[in-house]
């Protein structure tokens, strides 16, 4: 009779331990999913800022090209 009690008690301890481990892993998974979602939003924000920065750089490069072209035209006029 005592063996049966100890056997069931052992099985119960193993099941409780397994349940706690599973619950802990499940909580970590949920936490990580939340962190991943937050990082995804940050990446989107940074990507948008990068796109705007690239557009601004292209605009500046275009203005610099126009200035250089104007300087070259002035130099050509002065040489004549």
ABEGO torsion letter per residue (X at the ends): XAAAAAAAAAAAAAAAAAAAAAAAAAAAAAAAAAAAAAAAAAAAAAAAAAAAAAAAAAAAAAAAAAAAAAAAAAAAAAAX
